Amino acid sequence: MLKVGFIGAGIVGTALAVLLSRNGYKVTCVSSRSRKSAKNLAKAVEGCNILDTNQDVADAADFVFITTPDDVIQRVASRVEWRKRQSVVHCSGADSVEILEPARKAGARVGGFHPLQTFAGIDQAIENIPGSTFAIETDEPLLTILQDMATALGGQWIRLKSKDKAAYHAAAVFACNYLVTLVKLSTDLWETFRIPPEKSTKALLPLLRGTLNNIETLGIPQCLTGPIARGDIGTIDKHIKTLEKKAPALIAPYMELGRQTIPIALAKGKIDKKRSIELEKTLKAS
């Protein structure tokens, strides 16, 4: 059985270590710049020992996850003496396996294994990772090992090339991080009619859940609703005039998102080309 070690004991590393251990993988050791984080990981994984240095982990494990912050992965990889046929894997979404070149040159097998999930805390990550998609960048024989890991964790997997990583990660930012931004803009607007953020967030959450359910069950473009889906220029005009008075900083994002939504409405078939041109003009007018 593979002996798995972790260099780095943050949220992603700890969650993966716990889940891999629960699913039959032998997680044997961890090192971390933070002794407290290493202790938390080792405490959560039976049989996992805290080692003093990254080199100690590399010497003790057949399979090493580097789950440090992205900007230090390359430095960590370059300061360890790796060995032939050892597996070295990072979990960065944006970086390719090129940052593990020192390990590859030493004869190790290198790969990327990124769970497409949001990591706000360890408990949430442990709960959310099962069912997620894992972006894998590597070649055989490590490819099969990582595919099996993804399956064991209850997830699906996709295979990426190095050139795909930045676009893949930018897509995740749009879907996840900027959703938070959009909700924040919505709650800011609710404050203009004296509803505090905690109350507006609670009010908006069922709408968000309904939207996600529609995306899952109906798919894009059929899930699209709202004034652009209907070609309702009168409502859009009202929105723009209100934003000009109450929240002028939101006009630009409102109009740009509106323009990006027009092709989806066209694909749904509820508006025609003529109406789409009228919508474009409306959303460029201010």
C-alpha positions as CSV (number, residue, x, y, z in Angstrom):
1,M,0.0,0.0,0.0
2,L,1.2,3.5,-0.8
3,K,2.5,5.6,2.0
4,V,1.0,9.0,1.6
5,G,2.6,12.1,3.1
6,F,1.7,15.8,3.2
7,I,3.9,18.8,3.0
8,G,1.6,21.6,4.2
9,A,-1.3,21.3,6.6
10,G,-3.8,24.0,5.6
11,I,-7.5,23.5,4.8
12,V,-7.0,21.6,1.5
13,G,-4.2,19.3,2.8
14,T,-6.0,18.5,6.1
15,A,-9.3,17.8,4.3
16,L,-7.7,15.5,1.7
17,A,-5.7,13.7,4.3
18,V,-8.8,13.0,6.4
19,L,-10.8,11.9,3.4
20,L,-8.1,9.7,1.9
21,S,-7.5,8.0,5.3
22,R,-11.3,7.4,5.6
23,N,-11.3,5.8,2.2
24,G,-8.5,3.3,2.7
25,Y,-5.3,5.2,1.9
26,K,-2.4,5.1,4.4
27,V,-1.6,8.7,5.3
28,T,1.6,8.3,7.4
29,C,3.2,11.7,7.8
30,V,3.0,15.5,7.6
31,S,5.2,18.5,7.9
32,S,4.1,22.1,8.0
33,R,5.5,25.6,8.6
34,S,2.8,25.8,11.3
35,R,3.3,23.2,14.0
36,K,-0.2,23.8,15.2
37,S,-1.7,22.9,11.7
38,A,0.5,19.8,11.6
39,K,-0.8,18.7,15.0
40,N,-4.4,19.3,13.9
41,L,-3.9,17.2,10.8
42,A,-2.1,14.4,12.6
43,K,-4.8,14.3,15.3
44,A,-7.5,13.9,12.7
45,V,-5.8,11.1,10.8
46,E,-5.0,7.9,12.7
47,G,-1.4,6.7,12.3
48,C,-0.2,10.0,10.9
49,N,3.1,11.3,12.4
50,I,4.4,14.9,12.5
51,L,7.9,15.1,10.9
52,D,10.3,17.9,11.4
53,T,11.2,18.8,7.8
54,N,9.8,18.5,4.3
55,Q,12.7,16.3,3.5
56,D,11.7,13.9,6.2
57,V,8.3,13.5,4.6
58,A,9.8,13.0,1.2
59,D,12.1,10.3,2.6
60,A,9.2,8.5,4.4
61,A,6.4,8.6,1.8
62,D,6.0,7.0,-1.6
63,F,3.4,9.6,-2.5
64,V,3.7,13.2,-1.4
65,F,1.1,15.9,-1.7
66,I,2.5,19.5,-1.6
67,T,-0.5,21.4,-0.2
68,T,1.3,24.6,0.7
69,P,0.1,28.0,-0.6
70,D,0.5,28.2,-4.4
71,D,3.3,30.7,-4.4
72,V,5.6,28.5,-2.4
73,I,5.0,25.1,-4.1
74,Q,7.9,25.6,-6.5
75,R,10.3,26.6,-3.8
76,V,9.3,23.6,-1.7
77,A,9.8,21.3,-4.6
78,S,13.2,22.7,-5.4
79,R,14.5,22.3,-1.8
80,V,13.8,18.6,-1.4
81,E,15.8,15.7,-2.7
82,W,13.3,13.5,-4.4
83,R,13.8,9.9,-5.6
84,K,13.0,7.9,-8.7
85,R,9.5,6.6,-9.1
86,Q,8.2,8.6,-6.2
87,S,5.0,10.5,-6.8
88,V,4.9,14.2,-6.1
89,V,1.5,16.0,-6.5
90,H,0.4,19.6,-5.9
91,C,-3.2,20.8,-5.5
92,S,-3.0,24.2,-7.2
93,G,-5.9,25.0,-9.5
94,A,-4.0,27.7,-11.5
95,D,-0.5,26.3,-11.7
96,S,0.7,23.5,-14.0
97,V,3.0,20.6,-13.2
98,E,5.8,22.7,-14.5
99,I,6.4,24.1,-11.0
100,L,7.3,20.5,-9.9
101,E,10.1,20.3,-12.5
102,P,12.8,19.8,-9.8
103,A,11.0,16.6,-8.7
104,R,10.6,15.4,-12.3
105,K,14.3,15.9,-13.0
106,A,15.1,13.7,-10.0
107,G,13.0,10.9,-11.6
108,A,9.8,11.4,-9.6
109,R,6.4,11.2,-11.2
110,V,4.7,14.6,-10.9
111,G,1.0,15.6,-11.2
112,G,-1.7,18.1,-10.3
113,F,-4.8,17.1,-8.4
114,H,-7.2,20.0,-7.8
115,P,-10.6,19.5,-6.2
116,L,-13.0,21.9,-7.8
117,Q,-14.5,23.1,-4.6
118,T,-14.6,26.1,-2.2
119,F,-12.6,25.9,1.0
120,A,-13.8,28.3,3.7
121,G,-12.9,25.9,6.6
122,I,-11.7,22.4,7.3
123,D,-15.0,21.0,8.3
124,Q,-16.8,22.5,5.3
125,A,-14.1,21.2,3.0
126,I,-14.4,17.7,4.4
127,E,-18.1,17.8,3.8
128,N,-18.0,19.5,0.4
129,I,-15.2,17.5,-1.4
130,P,-17.2,14.3,-1.9
131,G,-19.1,14.7,-5.2
132,S,-16.7,17.3,-6.5
133,T,-14.8,17.1,-9.8
134,F,-11.0,16.8,-9.6
135,A,-8.8,18.4,-12.3
136,I,-5.9,16.0,-13.0
137,E,-2.8,16.9,-14.9
138,T,-0.3,14.1,-15.3
139,D,0.6,11.0,-17.3
140,E,0.6,7.3,-16.7
141,P,1.2,5.5,-14.4
142,L,0.3,8.4,-12.0
143,L,-2.8,9.2,-14.0
144,T,-4.6,6.0,-13.0
145,I,-3.6,6.5,-9.4
146,L,-5.1,10.0,-9.3
147,Q,-8.2,8.9,-11.1
148,D,-8.7,6.1,-8.6
149,M,-8.2,8.7,-5.8
150,A,-10.9,10.9,-7.2
151,T,-13.3,8.0,-7.5
152,A,-12.5,6.8,-3.9
153,L,-13.3,10.3,-2.7
154,G,-16.8,10.1,-4.3
155,G,-15.9,12.5,-7.1
156,Q,-15.5,12.7,-10.8
157,W,-12.4,13.7,-12.7
158,I,-11.3,15.6,-15.8
159,R,-7.9,15.6,-17.4
160,L,-6.2,18.9,-18.2
161,K,-3.1,20.0,-20.1
162,S,-0.7,22.6,-18.7
163,K,-2.0,25.2,-21.1
164,D,-5.6,24.7,-19.8
165,K,-4.9,25.4,-16.1
166,A,-5.2,29.2,-16.0
167,A,-8.5,29.2,-18.0
168,Y,-9.9,26.4,-15.8
169,H,-9.1,28.3,-12.6
170,A,-10.5,31.6,-14.0
171,A,-13.7,29.8,-14.7
172,A,-13.9,28.6,-11.1
173,V,-13.4,32.2,-10.0
174,F,-16.3,33.4,-12.1
175,A,-18.6,30.6,-10.8
176,C,-17.5,30.7,-7.1
177,N,-15.7,33.9,-6.0
178,Y,-17.6,36.3,-8.1
179,L,-20.9,34.8,-7.0
180,V,-20.0,36.1,-3.6
181,T,-19.3,39.5,-5.1
182,L,-22.7,39.5,-6.9
183,V,-24.5,38.7,-3.6
184,K,-22.6,41.5,-1.9
185,L,-23.7,43.9,-4.6
186,S,-27.3,42.8,-4.1
187,T,-27.2,43.3,-0.4
188,D,-25.7,46.7,-0.9
189,L,-28.6,47.6,-3.0
190,W,-31.1,46.3,-0.4
191,E,-29.4,48.7,2.1
192,T,-30.7,51.6,-0.1
193,F,-34.2,50.7,1.1
194,R,-33.0,50.1,4.7
195,I,-32.8,46.3,4.8
196,P,-29.6,45.3,6.6
197,P,-27.2,42.7,5.0
198,E,-27.9,39.9,7.4
199,K,-31.6,40.1,6.6
200,S,-31.2,40.6,2.8
201,T,-28.7,37.7,2.6
202,K,-31.2,35.4,4.3
203,A,-33.9,36.6,1.9
204,L,-31.7,36.1,-1.2
205,L,-30.5,32.6,-0.3
206,P,-33.7,30.7,-1.4
207,L,-33.5,32.6,-4.7
208,L,-29.9,31.5,-5.1
209,R,-30.7,27.9,-4.2
210,G,-33.6,28.0,-6.7
211,T,-31.3,29.3,-9.4
212,L,-28.8,26.5,-8.7
213,N,-31.5,23.9,-8.8
214,N,-32.7,25.3,-12.1
215,I,-29.2,25.2,-13.5
216,E,-28.9,21.6,-12.4
217,T,-32.3,20.3,-13.6
218,L,-33.0,22.5,-16.7
219,G,-29.5,23.4,-17.7
220,I,-28.3,26.5,-19.6
221,P,-30.0,28.2,-21.4
222,Q,-33.4,26.9,-20.3
223,C,-32.8,27.9,-16.7
224,L,-32.5,31.6,-17.5
225,T,-35.3,33.8,-16.2
226,G,-35.7,37.6,-15.7
227,P,-36.2,40.7,-17.9
228,I,-33.5,39.9,-20.5
229,A,-34.8,36.3,-20.9
230,R,-38.2,38.0,-21.6
231,G,-36.9,40.9,-23.6
232,D,-38.5,43.2,-21.1
233,I,-36.8,46.5,-22.0
234,G,-39.2,48.6,-19.9
235,T,-38.1,46.8,-16.7
236,I,-34.4,47.2,-17.7
237,D,-34.9,50.9,-18.2
238,K,-36.4,51.2,-14.7
239,H,-33.5,49.3,-13.2
240,I,-31.0,51.6,-14.9
241,K,-32.8,54.8,-13.8
242,T,-33.0,53.5,-10.2
243,L,-29.3,52.6,-10.2
244,E,-28.4,56.0,-11.5
245,K,-30.0,57.6,-8.4
246,K,-29.4,55.0,-5.7
247,A,-26.2,53.1,-6.7
248,P,-24.4,54.6,-9.7
249,A,-21.4,52.4,-9.1
250,L,-23.5,49.3,-10.0
251,I,-24.6,50.6,-13.4
252,A,-21.4,49.4,-15.2
253,P,-21.6,45.8,-13.8
254,Y,-25.4,45.6,-14.4
255,M,-25.0,46.6,-18.0
256,E,-22.1,44.4,-18.8
257,L,-23.7,41.4,-17.2
258,G,-26.8,42.2,-19.1
259,R,-25.0,42.2,-22.4
260,Q,-23.3,38.9,-21.6
261,T,-26.8,37.5,-20.8
262,I,-28.4,38.4,-24.2
263,P,-26.8,35.4,-26.1
264,I,-28.2,33.1,-23.4
265,A,-31.7,34.5,-23.9
266,L,-31.4,34.1,-27.6
267,A,-30.3,30.5,-27.2
268,K,-33.4,29.9,-25.0
269,G,-35.6,31.1,-27.8
270,K,-37.7,33.5,-25.9
271,I,-36.4,36.6,-27.8
272,D,-35.6,37.0,-31.4
273,K,-32.6,38.7,-33.1
274,K,-34.4,42.0,-33.5
275,R,-35.2,42.1,-29.7
276,S,-31.6,41.2,-28.9
277,I,-30.4,44.2,-30.8
278,E,-32.8,46.5,-29.0
279,L,-31.6,45.0,-25.7
280,E,-28.0,45.7,-26.7
281,K,-28.8,49.3,-27.5
282,T,-30.6,49.8,-24.1
283,L,-27.6,48.3,-22.3
284,K,-25.1,50.6,-24.1
285,A,-27.2,53.8,-23.8
286,S,-26.1,55.0,-20.4
